[in-house]
Amino acid sequence: MQDGERIGGDDDPYARLVTAIAERGDRAAFRHLFEHYAPRVKGYLIRLGLDAARSEELAQEVLVTVWRKAASFDPAKASVSTWIFRIARNRRIDVFRRDRTAVLDVDDPALAPPEAPDPSDGVAAGQQRKRITAALGDLPEDQRDLVRRAFYDDLSHSEIAEATGLALGTVKSRLRLAFAKLRAALGDAT
């Protein structure tokens, strides 16, 4: 406790000042409280790691909070200094949370921009797409239909058999034949 403050507040001149602020908005009481606590709160904030300018600014914010929240002070729970320094500590925590920035590793691969695509990749993909389309066009209609249902419609062999009325074994054998023809037509392009 500072300067003879006691929990209970009857003999505490600072508790009387807070009460005067709460009950009457007493500016003289606030000025006296401010003159006493502002330098102490500033020193406390400096010890918590803030620079002098930011500590002074925050000390003023703390004492403005004291002015606004004076009615919430309960001398039975804490002394004025405990109450004020708790407000200061909480404000310091708020500032720390707000000002905290992530330390970024400039060499982190996740922060590197994606590599520009190689223009030849797009050309090669376009050529491969044309070859696949041509190879599909060369399949008999019934095989092309089964390949479309299996890959574009994402149907299982059983679902294809049910939808077409073909036997499951027929669906499988026609798909095998279609894939063999596609592999032969495309060679190593797939």
N, C-alpha and C positions, 0 to 999 in steps of 0.2 A: 504494500500500500504506500501511497505517496502523500507526503505533507499531512500526516495525521488523519487520513481518511479512514473511516471505519464503516463496515457493513452495518446497516441500521439507519444511518444517515442523519439522526437528530443533531449530532454534534458536528457533522461534516458540513463545512461551509460550502463546498462544491455541490453537495447534494441539494442544499438550499437554493443554490444558483440554478441548478437544473430544474428544480420544482418551480422557481419563479419564471423560468423560460416556458415551461409547460403550461402553467396556469395563466400567466399574463402576457406572454410574449415579451418579456422584459429584456430590452436591448442592452441595458447597462449590465445586467447579470451575464448576458451572453458575451459581451466585450471582456468582462473580467475572466470568465471561463476560457475564452479564446486566448487571451494574453498569457494565461497560465499553461494551458495544454498544447497550444499550437507548436511551440518550440520542442516540447517533449515528444509529441507525436512525430514531428519531423525527424528528430534524432532516432526514434525507434524505427522509423521506416528506412532511414539510412543504414542502420544496423541490420535490417532485413535485406539490404542489397540494392536499394534504389539510389539513384544519383540525387544530389542535393536539390536540383530544380524540380525533379519529379516528386521527391519527398515533400517539398513545400506545397506543391500543387495538391497532392493527395491529402496532406494534413488539412488543408483548407476544405477539401471535399468531406473529410471525416467530420470536421466541426460543423459544417453545414448540415450533415446528417444528424448530428447531435441536436442542432436547432430544430430540425423537422421532426425528430423522433423523441424529443424530450419527454413527452407524455408516456412513452413506453418504458422509461427508466424506472426500475423497481429497486429502491435502496435495501430492501430485505434480501434481495438475491445477490447483489454485487455492489462494490464501491463504485463511485463515479469513474475513478481511474481504470478499474477493471473493465467497466462497460465501454469506455471510450477506446481503450487499447484493443479491446475485442473488435470493435467496429473497424479500427485501423488495420488490424490483422486480416479481417475478412475482405476489406477493400484491397489490400495488397494481394491477396489470393486472387481476387477478381481481375486485377491488373495483370498478374502473372498469366492467368488462363487466357485472357484476351490477347496479350502481347506475344505469347509463346508461338514461335514459328518453327517449323520442321527444318532440320538441317538436312540439306539435300547433298547427295554425293554426285558431283557432276559426271563421274565416270560410270554411274549406274546405267546398265544397258536398257533398263526400262524407260529411262528418260531420253534415250537417243531417238532421233526421228527415224521413221521407217525408211529403209533404203528405197530409192526410186526403182520402180520395176524396169527391168530390162526390156526395151522396145521389141527386141527379137522374140521375147517370150509371148507377147501378144500376137505377133505374126504367126508364130509356131502353133499357138493354141487355135487361132482361126483356121489355119491349114488343116490341123488335126480334126477340128469340128466338121470341116467340109468332107474330109475322107470318111469320117464315121457316118455322116448323113448319106453319102453316096453308097457306102457298104450296106447300110440299112435298106436303102432303096433297091438294092440288088437282091434282097431276100424275097422268097415267095411271100405272098400276102398273109397266109396263115401264120407263118413264122414271125413276120414283122409285127403282126397283131399281138402275138404272145409275148414278144420282147417288150412291146409298148406297155402291155398290162403289167408285166413283171417289174419293169424299171421306172416307167413314167407314172403309172397308177399305183405302184408299190403294193401289188397284190401278191399273196402267197400262191404257190402252185395249186393248193387245194381250192383257193378262192377263184383262180383262173378256170380250173376244171368245172367248178360249179357254175360260173358265169357263162362259159362257152358250151357246156353240155358235153365236153370231151372227157374221156377217161383220164385220171390222174397220170397214169403211165404214158399216155399219148402226149399230154402237156409236157412232161419232163423230157421225153425223147425229142420232141420238136424243138424245144428250147436248146437241148444239147446240140442238135444239128445246126440251129441258127448260130450258136456261139462258135461252133467249129468253122462255119463259113465266114463269120466276122473276123475271127483270128487269122484265118488264111488271107482274107482281103486286106486286113490292116497290118499284118506282119508285126514288126516291133513298134508300131506307132501307138499302141495302147498302153 
